[in-house]
Amino acid sequence: MQAVVFYFVYPIIYLIASLPFWALYKFSDLLFFVVWKFGYRKKVVFANLINSFPEKSSNEIEFIAKEYYRFLADLTVETLKTMKMTKQEYAERCVFHPTDWLLKYQQEQQSLVIVLGHYGNWEWGGPSFSINTRFKLVVPYMHLANQHFNAMIVNMRTRFGVELVKVDRITRQMIANKDKLTATAFIADQAAWAHTAYWTNFLNQQTPVFMGPEKLAVKFNYPVVYMSVKRIKRGFYEVLPELLFAHPQLTTETEISEAFTKRLEQDILKNPATWLWSHKRWKHKKIEQ
């Protein structure tokens, strides 16, 4: 059954990925109409927005929600487009901004830990980083149940040298890579389990934060880099690496996780429509001691 579903859907995905950009965004306009009209996770989106922005009016909340669904439609087709994008298209549409300190780490063979959120187009951010630096970009991922779609996603995400590693093997992979120049990237704003998380105030709500990226950064003493993939205009982004901590082993417990969370919050407040509001980020509640 998995194969039947895949071989029915795959030609449609491939056709969308093959569209020129002007046609791709025409299709996105249609997709936006469908998801907005039929209410894909609207209850989740509106609840997240209302709780995150209690000071905003209902009209302001609806405006952000509608802009978010426009962005979500674009993000969906842009993600499919990664199947066919060229290096030149990444160079034009997802501009990477190198920094002196990043070039210095590269020359010194100093590996990094990257933290980012579901903000902007993180799917384009990875290949852009990989194409424009000598770091081997390593990304932990969750294996999909459908092996055919899993293989498709892996192929899409590894086209330009990105390495995907199952999340439960990431520590072992970092040990194996200790003599290589790597950047291990964590999308670190997932909903963490209540009993193992660090709790902080994020977007006006008590929020559990994964400690894994911080613990690994401290374990290996790899500099921690926040990577923002900001939308400039429709179909165009810029990748901005920012050094958070040069020496993680000198930080206090939870300092890295707190800094990442606050830095991501700053980006979201500047452009709230380009964060993943349909994600059930606050599905876990703090367990009171």
VENGITA-V454107 format. One line per field, one symbol per residue. ss: DSSP state (h for helix, s for strand, l for the rest). burial: + if it has 9 or more other ideal C-beta (glycine too) atoms within 8 Angstrom, else -. A space follows every 50 residues. Layout:
ss=???
burial=???
This chain:
ss=lhhhhhhhhhhhhhhhhlllhhhhhhhhhhhhhhhhhhlllhhhhhhhhh hhlllllhhhhhhhhhhhhhhhhhhhhhhhhlllllhhhhhhhssssllh hhhhhhhllllsssssllsllhhhhhhhhhhhlllsssssslllllhhhh hhhhhhhlllllsssshhhhhhhhhhlllllssssssllllllllllsss ssllsssssllhhhhhhhhhllsssssssssssllssssssssssllhhh llllhhhhhhhhhhhhhhhhlhhhsllllllllllllll
burial=----+++--+--++-++-+----++-+++-++--++-------+++-+++ +++------++--++++++++++++++++++++-+----++-++++---- -++-++---++++++++-+++++++++++++-+-+++++++----+-+++ -+++++++-+-+++++---+--++--+---+++++++++-++-+--++-+ -++-+-+++++-++-+++-+-++++++++++----++++++++++--+-- +--++++++++-+++-++---++++-+++-++-+-----
